[in-house]
Amino acid sequence: MTTVFARDKGRLVWRSHGQTVVLEACGRDGVRVRATCNAALAELPGALVRRPPPRPRIEIGEHEATLVNGRLKVTMDDTPGRLRFLRADTGAVLLEETYAHPTSPTLSYRPRLFTHVGGDLYRIEARFEAYDGERLFGLGQHRHGRLDLKGTVTELIQRNGEVTIPFLVSSRGYGFLWNNPAIGHVELAANRTRWVVEQSRQIDYVVSAGDGFGDLLARYADLTGHAPMLPEWAAGFWQCKLRYLTQKELLGVAREYHRRRLPLSVIVVDFFHWTRQGEWRWDERRWPDPAAMVRELAAMGVRLMVSIWPSVNPKCDGFEEMRRRGLLIGTHRGANLLMPFIDTRDEGTVNICYYDATHPEARAMLWEKVKASYYDNGVKVFWLDACEPEIEPLQFENLRLHAGEAMEVACAYPFFHQQAFHDGLRAAGETEIVTLCRSAWAGSQRLAAAVWSGDVPSTWEMFRIQICAGLNMMMSGIPWWTTDIGGFYGADGRDPKFHELLVRWFQYGAFCPLFRLHGVRDPQIEGEVSGGPNEVWSFGEPVYRILREYLLLRERLRPYIMKQMARAARAGTPPMRPLFFDFAGDVAAYDVRDAFLFGPDLLVAPVVEPGARARRVYLPQGAAWTDAWDGEAYDGGQWIEAEAPLDRLPLFLRDRARLPIRGNGA
């Protein structure tokens, strides 16, 4: 009898009706699934760290085959090749493929649908059952304000403020990594889960089993790479504004922090410090001696971070060489001018290109220029802005990259851009690497990439959204994350209404993995793209007194923070996490999306409503809780009304933990 199953070098292979499916053990308790209608599987950009696969147990029967790796068991029937993922120890179903039409499992309604679009490319759908009561988290960072993603449709695309990390964790006890950088979307509906990409050669995903959310994130870190240990300096305060115009202005700000004895770890040189985009060098008219600037800052204990964009002005030196060597993102139709933007040489608006980060030679070229202009002058910390890359109009179907058609690989662009800096810094001998990025993809954490939430408006609504966005980023395996404290645009720095928002956002920011003040702040300097003042003393004495106290509180907590960062590096445990992460058995904890745990010992409840001087806080069942400000004790499993005057962020200590909230060890 002819069978559709075969063993091949420790893998289980199914072939039928022109489709090939390959199953192989992947990491601890995981199985990788690849499927194609092409003659062979392709080696495409992916997130997985290359390691020898475990040896699974494979059994082939008359109508079904099974592969077991640790706690995960996968079964596949012979016709039409449906996959089911179960716990190997209990037999409980974790996830299973479904048919597009439940009563007609024919070729057209298979769980995996390939629709040819040209060449080796297909529009692909992977379909799975939906389950009542299942809760899903992760998928990166988005602005819908949802924590539980069940019921959402999420685009698989990179945009300013929308970061695609195609990884989900389920309350049913599995993690799901969609190891495919193609443009598409995922539907987490009540009746079906469906992953769709518009152009790709194959399906590629990994399912892992685990006991609890921490276990699942540890599996994910093993698969895609662990974040390194966050450098101690990076846990401090980062000062930034839209743009410091000159070396003199930036040093003046740093000196004022030093004079006031305020903690400062990083200060930032933002955009337009360069000559032209794509030259990647200082404008010496405004930044005459970067090496001396770095030395003076270092003497004050401050690192300099510099913003580097992947954009290229066609008038820049070296443009023709980049175009000749094929180091720019290309287009199928028209010139490769992808974004209208202003530049620094009084040229008005120009249409810029982007270097092709997926091309190894392009990454080497970029780092060579960055090293000569910045690193060799002492700059070791870089801000990778606009690294989606930002394109207008967003027509990926017209773009081609070295790694493939943009429609099939574009989600991984930020990963490759981060790789250029990570690998360059490593080759230069650096061990404490941090890049701040506006986008990321699965595995970016292993490249020392921190992510912030993009250019968000200065509104209370967006502030509330940041909490869910950050928590889902944590559940996506990115442990270094932050926001523009106060929002990026739309704020008058003189307005008392904005001052209240800034204070509440600053309090929240003190308990994010990274702590960074940034924003445009009107009114701006006339005739300059600079933004108004944005230092902690810029908003009047009453605001300054509060911000100063939270600066000092953050400093007191840095030993505790570094312990959480060590755990994130070792085990993939997010330093900031939803309440249910530690209290999975408390059903009520799953519905809390405006409070979180900062490490295991501290519950943080930001105040997200204007004028509020109290808020309801849920204290999870299974622990005792103490108000960190007044010492009042509470049993878990209840809602309380917490006082929240403007200078107080509600904080609660777990099981008599002692942290220096008030500066006396309480």
MOQUI-V117816 format. One line per field, one symbol per residue. ss: DSSP state (h for helix, s for strand, l for the rest). burial: b if it has 24 or more other ideal C-beta (glycine too) atoms within 12 Angstrom, else e. A space follows every 50 residues. Layout:
# MOQUI-V117816
ss: ???
burial: ???
This chain:
# MOQUI-V117816
ss: llllssssllssssssllsssssssllllsssssssllllllllllllll llllllsssslllssssssllsssssslllllssssslllllssssslll llllllhhhllsssssssllsssssssslllllllsssssslllllllll llssssllsllssssssssslllssssslllllsssssllllssssssss lsssssssslllhhhhhhhhhhhhlllllllhhhhlssslllllllhhhh hhhhhhhhhllllllssssllllslllllllslllllllhhhhhhhhhhl llssssssslssllllllhhhhhhlllslsslllllllssssllllllss sssssllllhhhhhhhhhhhhhhlhhhlllsssssllllllllllhhhss sllsshhhhhhhhhhhhhhhhhhhhhhlllllllsssllllllhhhhlss ssllllsllhhhhhhhhhhhhhhhllllllssllslllsllslllhhhhh hhhhhhhhhlllllsssllllsllllllllllllllllllhhhhhhhhhh hhhhhhhhhhhhhhhhhhhhhllllsslhhhhllllhhhhhllllsssll lssssllllllllssssssllllsssslllllsssllsssssslllllls ssssllllllllllll
burial: eeebbeeeeebbbbbbeebbbbbbbbbbbbbbbbbbbeeebbebbbbbbe eebbebebebeeebbbbbbbbbbbbbbbebbbbbbbbbeeeebbbbbbbb eeeeeeeeebbbbbeeeeeebbbbbbbbbbbeebbbbbbbbbbbbbbbbb ebebbbbbbbbbbbbbbbbbbbbbbbbbbbbbbbbbbbbeebbbbbbbbb bbbbbbbbbbebbbbbbbbbbbbbbbbbbbbebbbbbbbbbbbbbbbebb bebbebbeeeebbbbbbbbbbbbbbbbbbbbbbeebbeebeebbebbeeb ebbbbbbbbbbbbbbbebbeebbeeebbbbbeeeebbbbebebbeeeeeb bbbbbbbbbeebbebbbebbbebbbebbbbbbbbbbbbbbbeeeebbebb bbbbbbbbbbbbbbbbbbbbbbbbbeeeebeebbbbbbbbbbbbbbbbbb bbbbbbbbebebbbbbbbbbbbbbbbbbbbbbbbbbbbbbbbbeeeebbb bbbbbbbbbbbbbbbbbbbbbbeeeeeeebbbbbbbbbbeeebbebbbbb bbbbbbbbebbebbbbbbbebbbbbbbbbbbbbbeeeebbebbbbbbbbb bbbbbbbbeeebeebebbbbeebebbbbbeeeebebeeebebebebbbbb bbbbeebebbbeeeee
